[in-house]
């Protein structure tokens, strides 16, 4: 124990009290992320953005509740989260899938990467000629412009993939975005390393020959891929030998060992974990089940990852980036979007790809930050110019990480690849109802029965129903139906013509509907409504009504004035009856059989 505290003290810490603070900080981060995620759903924002904003708010840039020295202890969790995301991304690339999309993906990737690099490099080099020198802060050389161009290629894999997973999107835009994120980062790393070798060679600062530098680069790439393939084979073999109950432990063991090996050997963990996932996708007997075992762990670690990442963002650096930062943002946005738009104009391409795919590739973080840090490194970097490039990248990352997920989610919705259940925030209970239920459970736990001596047979539907119910007009457009569902806490929605009940719309029937511009124009509520097979009247007893709920999946039954007119006068809800009858379960009333 003394030696362990000695290690902590040597690192500038005093021992256990600091660990106590780190654990509290971790709990604060997770709790704040839950609140942020809830608010994000209400505001139609990606949860990724909420986590980043939570971290940014708690971090040194704003409230300074999370300190840099505390974040250092959480870096292993941050790295593991990124590794698992990359592993999951690699698991999408089976050989059959890869062969099917490779030609189209390479064409789209070439167009996007080429236009982004040309625009950013040329635009940044031309910036001093169109912007007053006092606005820039420092001159931009051709070398610096080319480095900006290479860094602009990178797309944040964790941010982009988590937005895709969060929205449960499916379609060509989602499929291409997954592949392009991987290709973007590979291209950025390769081009950056080649440019760095060229800069050192022309500047006379290259410690070895160009041939040896190229060989070392190829060796690192090959080593990263082979390490990932080896780990993937171990996972594929091990999961075949062990039961599913042991898979999670095995997967985390291999992932952490592989991540440690990356750190020890200095290999590229992006390549390693992509290769590991691709190997599992093609070699494992049940690759989907394997990735499914990691899903919950990955989601938890990603919450930590994005809060930490948000805390690392520096708002002041965004403003200090000035005209150079603004120029880089505009040029990169233009290259990413129009690179896809101009390349995806083939007649056989899905029409949603051209306008929306580019918007999913805007996020930028880890790879760009890591590469820009190399430019500022005393040994491998390019001196003062490298420090200047790094400061601009760190500033603009704040913009891209906040805007990128929002643009990606919007693009997926517009492309019609997000199920309705993910695109809207549909609440089933209100905070006050949850509080009521909590208090009621506590009272019952202590033996208090507020309905002691009373019988449910004495009550009628009219005494419990919701009066003046809200309904959807038969002539309502699809957008109005979606808006109604989003602001309701039920799973059944009455459709009326005037006061007459003409049918109901069930959420379960709509939840997988896609956002289609044509649907908005053609479909009305009356088209979506189905006949209401069960209705009750206000004078009916609640005991009989409960039997209707037992045989129906609906949580709401419309209440009408009579069987002929069927004028909607109220709604009776399953949860209200269940809440009532639960108070008789100890024999204080007649209760219900079954």
C-alpha positions in Angstrom: 0.0 0.0 0.0 2.8 2.4 0.8 4.5 1.7 -2.5 1.2 2.4 -4.3 0.8 5.7 -2.5 4.4 6.5 -3.3 3.7 6.1 -7.0 0.8 8.5 -6.7 2.8 11.0 -4.7 5.6 10.8 -7.4 3.0 11.7 -10.0 2.1 14.8 -8.0 -0.8 13.4 -6.0 -1.2 12.7 -2.3 -2.9 9.2 -2.4 -6.4 8.0 -1.7 -8.1 11.4 -1.3 -7.4 12.1 -5.0 -9.0 8.8 -6.0 -12.0 9.6 -3.9 -12.3 12.9 -5.8 -11.9 11.1 -9.1 -14.7 8.6 -8.3 -16.9 11.5 -7.3 -16.1 13.3 -10.6 -16.9 10.2 -12.5 -20.3 9.9 -10.8 -21.0 13.6 -11.4 -20.1 13.2 -15.1 -22.4 10.2 -15.5 -25.3 11.9 -13.7 -24.9 15.1 -15.6 -24.8 13.1 -18.8 -28.1 11.4 -18.0 -29.7 14.8 -17.4 -28.1 16.1 -20.6 -29.3 13.1 -22.6 -32.9 13.6 -21.4 -32.8 17.3 -22.4 -31.3 16.4 -25.7 -34.2 14.1 -26.5 -36.7 16.9 -25.7 -34.8 19.3 -27.9 -34.4 16.8 -30.8 -30.6 16.9 -30.4 -28.2 13.9 -30.6 -27.2 12.6 -27.1 -23.6 12.8 -28.3 -23.9 16.6 -28.5 -25.5 16.7 -25.0 -22.6 14.7 -23.6 -20.0 17.0 -25.2 -21.8 20.1 -23.9 -22.0 18.6 -20.4 -18.3 18.0 -20.5 -17.6 21.4 -21.9 -19.7 23.0 -19.2 -18.2 21.0 -16.3 -14.6 21.3 -17.7 -11.9 24.0 -17.4 -13.4 26.2 -20.1 -16.6 27.0 -18.2 -17.3 25.9 -14.6 -14.0 24.2 -14.0 -15.7 21.4 -12.0 -13.6 18.8 -13.7 -9.8 19.4 -13.5 -7.2 18.2 -16.0 -5.3 16.2 -13.4 -8.5 14.3 -12.5 -9.2 13.5 -16.2 -5.8 11.9 -16.5 -6.9 8.9 -14.5 -9.9 8.4 -16.9 -7.8 8.4 -20.1 -7.7 4.5 -20.2 -11.5 4.4 -20.2 -11.5 7.0 -22.9 -9.1 5.0 -25.1 -11.0 1.8 -24.5 -14.3 3.4 -25.5 -12.7 4.5 -28.8 -11.2 1.1 -29.4 -14.6 -0.6 -28.9 -16.3 1.8 -31.3 -13.6 1.1 -33.9 -14.0 -2.6 -33.3 -17.8 -2.4 -33.8 -17.2 -0.4 -37.0 -14.8 -3.0 -38.3 -17.4 -5.7 -37.7 -19.6 -4.2 -40.5 -17.0 -5.1 -43.1 -17.6 -8.7 -44.2 -16.0 -9.7 -47.5 -19.4 -10.1 -49.1 -20.6 -6.6 -47.9 -17.2 -5.1 -48.8 -17.3 -6.5 -52.4 -20.8 -5.2 -52.9 -20.1 -1.5 -52.0 -16.4 -1.1 -52.6 -16.7 0.5 -56.1 -19.3 3.0 -55.1 -17.5 3.8 -51.8 -14.1 4.3 -53.4 -15.7 6.6 -56.0 -17.4 8.7 -53.3 -14.4 8.7 -51.1 -12.1 9.8 -53.9 -14.4 12.7 -54.8 -14.8 13.8 -51.2 -11.2 13.5 -50.2 -9.8 15.1 -53.3 -12.1 18.1 -53.2 -11.6 18.6 -49.4 -7.8 18.5 -49.7 -7.6 20.8 -52.8 -10.1 23.3 -51.4 -8.5 23.4 -47.9 -4.9 23.5 -49.1 -5.6 26.1 -51.9 -7.9 28.1 -49.8 -5.6 28.3 -46.7 -2.6 29.2 -48.9 -4.7 31.9 -50.6 -6.1 33.3 -47.3 -3.3 35.8 -46.8 -4.1 37.3 -50.2 -7.8 38.0 -49.4 -7.7 38.7 -45.7 -5.8 41.5 -44.0 -2.6 40.3 -42.4 -3.6 41.7 -39.0 -6.6 39.4 -39.0 -4.6 36.3 -39.4 -2.1 36.5 -36.6 0.6 34.6 -38.4 1.6 33.9 -42.1 0.5 30.7 -43.8 3.1 28.9 -45.9 2.4 26.2 -48.5 3.6 23.6 -46.1 1.2 24.7 -43.5 -1.7 24.8 -46.0 -0.9 21.3 -47.2 -0.9 20.1 -43.5 -4.3 21.7 -43.0 -5.5 19.9 -46.1 -4.4 16.5 -44.8 -5.9 17.1 -41.3 -9.2 18.2 -42.9 -9.7 14.7 -44.3 -10.2 13.1 -40.9 -13.7 12.4 -39.6 -14.3 11.7 -35.9 -15.2 7.9 -35.9 -16.7 7.7 -32.4 -18.9 10.8 -32.8 -20.2 9.7 -36.2 -20.7 6.0 -35.5 -22.5 6.8 -32.2 -24.9 9.1 -33.9 -25.7 6.3 -36.4 -26.2 3.8 -33.6 -28.2 6.1 -31.4 -30.7 6.8 -34.2 -30.8 3.1 -35.3 -30.5 4.3 -38.9 -30.5 2.0 -41.8 -30.0 2.7 -45.5 -27.4 3.7 -48.1 -26.4 6.9 -46.3 -25.8 5.0 -43.1 -23.9 2.3 -45.0 -21.7 4.7 -46.9 -21.0 6.9 -43.9 -19.7 3.9 -41.9 -17.3 3.0 -44.7 -16.2 6.6 -45.5 -15.4 7.4 -41.8 -12.9 4.5 -41.9 -11.4 5.5 -45.3 -11.2 9.2 -44.3 -9.1 8.5 -41.3 -6.9 6.0 -43.1 -6.3 8.6 -45.9 -5.7 11.4 -43.4 -3.0 9.3 -41.6 -1.3 8.2 -44.7 -1.2 11.6 -46.4 -0.1 13.3 -43.3 2.8 10.9 -42.8 3.8 11.2 -46.4 3.7 15.0 -46.2 5.7 15.0 -43.0 8.4 12.9 -44.6 8.5 15.3 -47.6 8.7 18.4 -45.3 11.6 16.9 -43.3 13.3 15.7 -46.5 13.2 19.1 -48.3 14.1 20.9 -45.1 17.1 18.8 -44.4 15.8 17.7 -41.0 15.2 14.0 -41.9 17.3 11.8 -39.6 17.3 8.9 -42.0 16.8 8.3 -45.7 13.4 8.7 -47.4 13.4 5.0 -48.2 13.9 4.1 -44.6 11.1 6.5 -43.4 8.7 4.9 -46.0 9.7 1.5 -44.8 9.1 2.4 -41.1 5.7 3.8 -42.1 4.8 0.6 -44.0 6.0 -1.5 -41.1 3.9 0.4 -38.6 0.8 0.1 -40.8 1.4 -3.6 -41.4 2.1 -4.2 -37.7 -1.1 -2.5 -36.7 -3.1 -4.6 -39.1 -1.5 -7.9 -38.1 -1.9 -7.1 -34.4 -5.6 -6.5 -35.0 -6.1 -9.6 -37.2 -4.4 -11.7 -34.5 -6.6 -10.4 -31.8 -9.7 -10.9 -34.0 -8.7 -14.5 -34.6 -8.3 -15.1 -30.8 -11.8 -13.6 -30.2 -13.3 -15.7 -33.0 -11.7 -18.9 -31.7 -12.3 -18.1 -28.0 -16.0 -17.3 -28.4 -16.5 -20.6 -30.2 -15.0 -22.5 -27.2 -16.7 -20.6 -24.4 -20.3 -20.0 -23.4 -22.0 -16.7 -24.1 -22.0 -15.9 -20.5 -18.2 -15.6 -20.7 -18.0 -13.6 -23.9 -18.0 -10.2 -22.4 -15.1 -11.0 -20.1 -13.2 -12.5 -23.0 -13.9 -9.6 -25.3 -12.8 -7.0 -22.7 -9.7 -9.0 -21.9 -8.6 -9.2 -25.5 -9.5 -5.5 -26.2 -7.6 -4.2 -23.2 -4.6 -6.4 -23.9 -4.6 -5.3 -27.5 -4.9 -1.6 -26.5 -2.0 -2.0 -24.1 0.1 -3.6 -26.9 -0.7 -0.7 -29.2 0.6 1.7 -26.5 3.7 -0.4 -25.9 4.6 -0.9 -29.6 3.5 2.5 -30.7 1.2 1.1 -33.4 -1.9 2.8 -34.7 -4.9 1.6 -32.7 -7.4 2.9 -35.3 -6.0 0.4 -37.8 -5.6 -2.3 -35.2 -9.2 -2.3 -34.0 -10.7 -1.8 -37.4 -8.7 -4.9 -38.5 -9.8 -6.8 -35.4 -13.5 -6.1 -36.1 -13.2 -7.0 -39.7 -11.5 -10.3 -38.8 -14.3 -11.1 -36.3 -16.9 -10.2 -38.9 -15.4 -12.8 -41.4 -14.0 -15.5 -39.1 -16.4 -15.7 -36.1 -19.5 -18.0 -36.2 -21.7 -15.4 -34.6 -20.3 -11.9 -35.2 -23.6 -10.1 -34.5 -23.9 -11.8 -31.1 -20.3 -11.0 -30.3 -20.8 -7.3 -30.9 -24.2 -7.4 -29.2 -22.4 -8.5 -26.0 -20.3 -5.4 -26.0 -23.1 -2.9 -26.8 -24.1 -1.9 -23.3 -20.4 -1.7 -22.2 -19.5 0.4 -25.2 -22.5 2.8 -24.6 -21.5 3.3 -21.0 -17.8 3.9 -21.9 -18.8 6.3 -24.7 -20.7 8.4 -22.3 -17.5 8.8 -20.3 -15.5 9.3 -23.5 -17.7 12.2 -24.8 -17.9 13.9 -21.4 -14.1 13.8 -21.1 -13.7 14.8 -24.7 -16.1 17.8 -24.0 -14.1 18.8 -21.0 -11.0 18.8 -23.1 -12.5 21.2 -25.6 -11.4 24.8 -25.2 -14.0 27.5 -26.2 -11.4 30.2 -25.9 -9.2 28.5 -28.5 -12.2 28.6 -31.0 -12.4 32.3 -30.7 -8.7 32.8 -30.8 -8.5 30.8 -34.0 -9.8 34.0 -35.7 -9.9 34.4 -39.5 -7.7 31.3 -40.0 -10.0 29.1 -38.0 -13.1 30.5 -39.8 -11.5 29.9 -43.2 -10.6 26.4 -42.3 -14.1 25.7 -41.1 -15.8 27.1 -44.2 -13.3 25.3 -46.6 -13.6 21.9 -44.8 -17.4 22.1 -44.7 -17.5 23.0 -48.4 -15.1 20.2 -49.4 -16.9 17.5 -47.4 -20.3 18.3 -48.6 -19.7 19.1 -52.2 -17.1 16.4 -52.6 -20.0 13.9 -52.1 -22.6 16.0 -53.9 -20.6 16.2 -57.1 -19.5 12.6 -57.1 -22.8 11.0 -56.2 -24.7 12.2 -59.3 -24.7 8.8 -61.0 -28.2 7.7 -62.2 -28.0 4.4 -60.4 -27.2 6.0 -57.0 -29.8 6.3 -54.3 -31.3 9.8 -54.5 -30.8 10.4 -50.8 -27.0 9.9 -51.0 -26.2 13.0 -53.0 -27.8 15.7 -50.8 -27.3 14.1 -47.3 -24.2 11.8 -47.2 -21.7 14.7 -47.0 -23.4 16.2 -44.0 -22.7 13.0 -41.9 -19.0 13.4 -42.3 -18.4 16.8 -40.7 -17.4 15.8 -37.1 -13.7 16.0 -36.4 -11.8 15.2 -33.2 -9.4 12.4 -32.2 -7.4 11.7 -35.3 -7.0 15.4 -36.3 -5.9 16.3 -32.7 -3.4 13.5 -32.5 -1.9 14.3 -35.9 -1.7 18.0 -35.2 0.0 17.2 -31.9 2.8 15.4 -33.9 3.3 18.6 -35.8 4.0 20.4 -32.5 6.2 17.6 -31.2 9.9 18.8 -30.6 11.3 15.7 -32.3 8.9 14.9 -35.2 7.2 18.3 -35.6 7.8 21.3 -37.8 8.6 23.8 -35.1 6.5 27.0 -34.5 4.4 26.3 -37.6 3.3 23.0 -36.0 2.3 24.8 -32.8 0.2 27.3 -34.8 -1.5 24.5 -36.7 -2.3 22.6 -33.5 -3.9 25.7 -31.9 -6.2 26.2 -34.9 -7.2 22.5 -35.0 -7.9 22.5 -31.3 -10.1 25.6 -31.7 -12.0 24.4 -34.7 -12.6 21.0 -33.2 -15.0 22.7 -30.8 -17.2 23.8 -33.7 -17.1 20.5 -35.6 -17.8 18.3 -32.6 -20.9 20.3 -31.6 -22.2 20.9 -35.1 -21.2 17.6 -36.6 -23.6 15.3 -34.7 -26.5 17.7 -35.2 -25.9 17.8 -39.0 -25.5 14.0 -39.1 -28.8 13.4 -37.3 -30.6 15.9 -39.5 -29.2 14.3 -42.6 -30.2 10.8 -41.6 -33.8 12.0 -40.8 -34.0 13.9 -44.1 -32.7 10.8 -46.0 -35.5 8.7 -44.5 -33.2 6.3 -42.7 -34.3 7.0 -39.1 -37.3 5.0 -37.7 -40.0 7.2 -36.3 -39.5 5.9 -32.8 -36.0 7.3 -32.8 -36.8 10.6 -34.5 -39.4 11.7 -32.0 -39.3 11.8 -28.2 -42.4 9.9 -27.1 -43.0 9.9 -23.3 -45.1 7.3 -21.6 -45.3 9.0 -18.2 -44.8 12.5 -16.9 -42.4 13.4 -14.0 -45.4 14.0 -11.7 -46.9 10.6 -12.5 -43.6 8.9 -11.7 -43.4 10.8 -8.4 -46.9 9.8 -7.5 -46.1 6.1 -8.3 -42.9 6.3 -6.2 -44.7 7.8 -3.2 -47.5 5.2 -3.5 -45.0 2.3 -3.6 -43.3 3.6 -0.5 -46.6 3.9 1.3 -47.7 0.4 0.4 -44.2 -0.9 1.4 -44.8 0.5 4.9 -48.3 -1.2 5.1 -50.4 1.9 4.4 -53.5 1.1 2.2 -55.1 4.4 1.2 -58.1 2.6 -0.4 -58.8 0.4 2.6 -62.4 -0.6 3.0 -63.4 0.6 -0.5 -64.4 -1.5 -3.5 -63.5 -0.9 -7.2 -67.0 -2.2 -8.0 -68.4 1.1 -6.7 -66.5 3.1 -9.3 -67.5 3.8 -12.9 -65.5 4.8 -16.0 -67.0 8.3 -15.7 -65.3 8.8 -12.3 -61.8 7.8 -13.6 -61.8 8.8 -17.2 -59.9 11.8 -18.7 -62.5 14.3 -19.8 -62.2 16.6 -22.8 -59.7 14.3 -24.4 -57.3 15.5 -27.2 -57.7 13.7 -30.5 -56.3 13.8 -34.0 -58.5 15.4 -36.6 -59.2 13.1 -39.5 -57.9 15.7 -42.0 -54.6 16.1 -40.1 -51.4 15.8 -42.2 -48.7 13.2 -41.4 -46.5 15.9 -39.8 -49.4 16.8 -37.5 -49.9 13.2 -36.5 -46.2 12.9 -35.6 -46.4 16.1 -33.6 -49.4 14.8 -31.7 -47.7 11.5 -30.9 -44.6 13.3 -29.7 -46.5 15.3 -27.2 -48.6 12.4 -25.9 -47.8 9.8 -23.3 -50.0 7.1 -24.7 -49.6 4.4 -27.3 -53.1 4.8 -28.8 -54.4 8.0 -30.4 -58.1 8.6 -31.2 -59.0 10.1 -34.6 -62.2 12.1 -34.8 -64.3 13.9 -37.4 -65.9 16.6 -35.4 -66.7 14.9 -32.1 -67.4 11.5 -33.7 -64.8 8.8 -33.1 -63.8 7.2 -36.5 -60.9 5.1 -35.4 -57.5 5.0 -33.6 -53.9 5.2 -34.6 -51.5 2.9 -32.7 -47.9 4.0 -32.0 -46.6 0.5 -32.5 -47.9 0.6 -36.1 -46.2 3.9 -36.8 -42.9 3.6 -34.9 -41.0 2.0 -37.8 -42.4 4.4 -40.4 -39.7 6.4 -42.2 -39.6 10.1 -42.8 -40.5 10.3 -46.5 -41.2 13.7 -48.1 -43.9 12.0 -50.2 -45.6 10.7 -47.1 -45.9 14.2 -45.7 -47.9 15.3 -48.7 -50.1 12.2 -49.4 -51.1 10.7 -46.0 -53.7 12.0 -43.6 -54.8 10.8 -40.2 -57.9 9.2 -41.6 -55.7 7.0 -43.9 -53.7 5.8 -40.9 -56.6 5.1 -38.6 -58.0 1.6 -38.0 -61.5 0.8 -36.6 -61.8 0.9 -32.9 -62.8 -2.6 -31.9 -63.3 -1.8 -28.2 -65.0 1.3 -26.7 -66.6 1.8 -23.4 -69.3 4.1 -22.0 -69.0 6.4 -19.0 -71.6 4.4 -17.0 -69.7 1.1 -17.4 -68.0 -0.4 -14.2 -64.2 -0.4 -14.1 -64.1 -4.1 -13.2 -65.5 -5.0 -16.6 -63.3 -2.5 -18.4 -60.2 -4.1 -16.9 -61.0 -7.3 -18.6 -60.9 -5.4 -22.0 -57.3 -4.3 -21.2 -56.4 -7.9 -20.3 -57.2 -8.9 -23.9 -55.8 -5.8 -25.7 -52.3 -4.5 -26.2 -53.6 -0.9 -26.1 -53.0 1.3 -23.1 -56.0 3.5 -23.8 -59.7 2.8 -24.5 -61.9 5.6 -25.9 -65.0 6.4 -23.9 -68.1 7.3 -26.0 -71.5 8.6 -25.2 -73.4 5.7 -26.7 -73.1 2.9 -29.3 -74.9 4.8 -32.0 -73.4 8.3 -32.1 -69.9 7.2 -30.8 -69.2 10.8 -29.7 -65.8 10.8 -28.0 -66.3 12.0 -24.4 -63.2 10.7 -22.6 -60.3 8.3 -22.4 -59.7 5.5 -19.8 -56.1 4.5 -19.3 -54.6 1.1 -18.3 -52.1 2.7 -15.9 -54.9 4.4 -13.9 -56.9 1.1 -13.5 -53.7 -0.8 -12.7 -52.8 1.8 -10.1 -56.2 1.5 -8.5 -56.4 -2.3 -8.4 -52.8 -2.6 -7.2 -54.0 -1.1 -3.9 -56.3 -4.1 -3.4 -53.8 -6.8 -3.8 -53.5 -7.5 -0.1 -57.2 -8.3 0.2 -58.6 -4.9 1.1 -61.0 -5.1 -1.8 -62.4 -7.7 -4.2 -59.5 -7.2 -6.7 -59.5 -9.0 -10.0 -58.9 -12.6 -11.0 -55.8 -13.1 -13.2 
